[in-house]
Amino acid sequence: MKDSKSLPPKTCTIERLVTVPADVKKVIEGRKTATRRNGRYADIGEIMELKGKEFIVENVYSQSLGEMTDEHARQEGYGNLEEYKKAILGIHPGMKWVPKMKVWVHEFAPVQ
């Protein structure tokens, strides 16, 4: 795990990390423990609040879409990579799945 000091500056704020209502529900229910964004939205150790519950960002790293596995899709709250691809392409009309495209992975867990 890296520390946030070795990462490039954030491009957005943690409040924008998980905003889709279905995704918020998955996080709260413990079915979503990571989210991928085209920018860096949070620092390691930062707290995200969703519906009064707190989640701590445990890891932030860059990954290409081509490196994603079914396990990564399950972290996102989907059954497998094909489900995840279909959902993402449905949210972003006109977007193509480009295996070389880099995204920022934000992994989080409930604050105990």
Residue, then its C-alpha position, 0 to 999 in steps of 0.5 A: m500500500k502506498d501512502s498518499k504523499s507518493l500519489p499525484p494530487k487529487t482531481c476531485t473531492i471524496e464527496r464525489l467518490v460514490t454518488v450513484p444511489a444504487d452504489v451508495k446502497k451497495v457500499i452501506e450493505g457491504r457489497k461494494t468495497a472499491t470504486r474506480r474513477n478516471g481521477r483521484y478523489a481521495d487520499i489514503g486514510e480519508i473518511m467518506e460519509l454516506k447516509g450517516k455511515e463512515f468509510i475509510v479509504e484504505n488504498v488508492y492506486s492506478q490500474s488499467l481496465g485490462e488488468m481488471t478481474d472478476e474479483h475486482a468487479r465483485q469489489e465494485g458490487y457486481g457478480n463478474l467483470e462482464e456485469y461491471k463492463k455493461a453497467i459502466l458502459g450504460i452509465h457513460p453513453g458513448m464510452k468504449w471499454v479500452p483495456k489500456m485506459k488507466v483508472w484510479v482504484h479507491e478501496f474502502a471499509p467501514v470505520q469500526 
